[in-house]
C-alpha cells in the first residue's frame, strides 16, 4: 500500500450528504475482485447519461476536477452497503483523501485499509473548503497527515484528529498484510521450530 504523508492537490466539491456506496460505485459494477479499473465507474449514475455520454454538469467531468485527488462532501459519506469496491473506485480514479463531517463506520474503516485518508471536519469548515475548491486548479489544498492539518489555499491550517494506530499505518503504507509481515522474522522462526518438531504437518 502506498504511504500517505502529505498530499497537495486539486479538491473536488461534492455538496451532498448521505452519499451511499451504491452512488459511489453502483452494484452492477461489482462483478470483479480486482482493485483496478473501477475508477471509470466511480459515481457512474451521476457522471454518465443513459446513452453513456458524460454528464457535463457533474463535477468530476469538469476541469480541473478530472484530476482531483481530494473529495469534499457533507455528512454520512459512504453509508449503505459495506462494499470495499467503494474505496477501490475512489482510489483508482485518483482520490486519496475524502473530507466530510462524518463517515459511515465500515466505509471509514475500509478507507484506511486501502490507503485513503478520511478526514472529519465540521460542516462549516467543509463548506469553506468547497468554496476554496471552486476556485479550481490555482486553489490547491494540502492535507498533511504527519502534522494532522488541512491547509487552505490562503495558508490557514485546520487541525484534524485521527486514530494514532491508523495514522501510523497510513504513514508507513501498512495494510493488514503489511502489518502481519512486520513480524515475518518471528513467523519464520516459529514455522522453522514447528517444521523440526512436527514435520508431518508440512507434508512430504
Secondary structure in CASP SS format (residue, H / E / C, confidence):
PFRMAT SS
TARGET T0000
AUTHOR 0000-0000-0000
METHOD secondary structure of the structure
MODEL  1
X C 1.00
X C 1.00
X C 1.00
X C 1.00
X C 1.00
X E 1.00
X E 1.00
X E 1.00
X E 1.00
X C 1.00
X E 1.00
X E 1.00
X E 1.00
X C 1.00
X C 1.00
X C 1.00
X C 1.00
X C 1.00
X C 1.00
X E 1.00
X H 1.00
X H 1.00
X H 1.00
X H 1.00
X C 1.00
X C 1.00
X H 1.00
X H 1.00
X H 1.00
X C 1.00
X C 1.00
X C 1.00
X C 1.00
X C 1.00
X C 1.00
X C 1.00
X C 1.00
X C 1.00
X H 1.00
X H 1.00
X H 1.00
X C 1.00
X C 1.00
X H 1.00
X H 1.00
X H 1.00
X H 1.00
X E 1.00
X C 1.00
X C 1.00
X C 1.00
X C 1.00
X C 1.00
X E 1.00
X C 1.00
X C 1.00
X C 1.00
X C 1.00
X H 1.00
X H 1.00
X H 1.00
X C 1.00
X C 1.00
X C 1.00
X H 1.00
X H 1.00
X H 1.00
X C 1.00
X C 1.00
X E 1.00
X E 1.00
X E 1.00
X C 1.00
X C 1.00
X C 1.00
X C 1.00
X E 1.00
X C 1.00
X E 1.00
X C 1.00
X C 1.00
X C 1.00
X C 1.00
X C 1.00
X H 1.00
X H 1.00
X H 1.00
X H 1.00
X H 1.00
X H 1.00
X H 1.00
X H 1.00
X H 1.00
X C 1.00
X C 1.00
X C 1.00
X E 1.00
X E 1.00
X E 1.00
X E 1.00
X C 1.00
X C 1.00
X E 1.00
X C 1.00
X H 1.00
X H 1.00
X H 1.00
X H 1.00
X H 1.00
X H 1.00
X H 1.00
X H 1.00
X H 1.00
X C 1.00
X C 1.00
X C 1.00
X E 1.00
X E 1.00
X E 1.00
X E 1.00
X C 1.00
X C 1.00
X H 1.00
X H 1.00
X H 1.00
X H 1.00
X H 1.00
X H 1.00
X H 1.00
X H 1.00
X H 1.00
X H 1.00
X H 1.00
X C 1.00
X C 1.00
X H 1.00
X H 1.00
X H 1.00
X C 1.00
X C 1.00
X E 1.00
X E 1.00
X E 1.00
X E 1.00
X C 1.00
X C 1.00
X C 1.00
X C 1.00
X E 1.00
X E 1.00
X E 1.00
X C 1.00
X C 1.00
X C 1.00
X C 1.00
X C 1.00
X E 1.00
X E 1.00
X E 1.00
X C 1.00
X C 1.00
X C 1.00
X C 1.00
X H 1.00
X H 1.00
X H 1.00
X H 1.00
X H 1.00
X H 1.00
X H 1.00
X H 1.00
X C 1.00
X C 1.00
X C 1.00
X C 1.00
X H 1.00
X H 1.00
X H 1.00
X H 1.00
X H 1.00
X H 1.00
X C 1.00
X C 1.00
X H 1.00
X H 1.00
X H 1.00
X H 1.00
X H 1.00
X H 1.00
X H 1.00
X H 1.00
X H 1.00
X H 1.00
X H 1.00
X H 1.00
X H 1.00
X H 1.00
X C 1.00
X H 1.00
X H 1.00
X H 1.00
X H 1.00
X C 1.00
X C 1.00
END
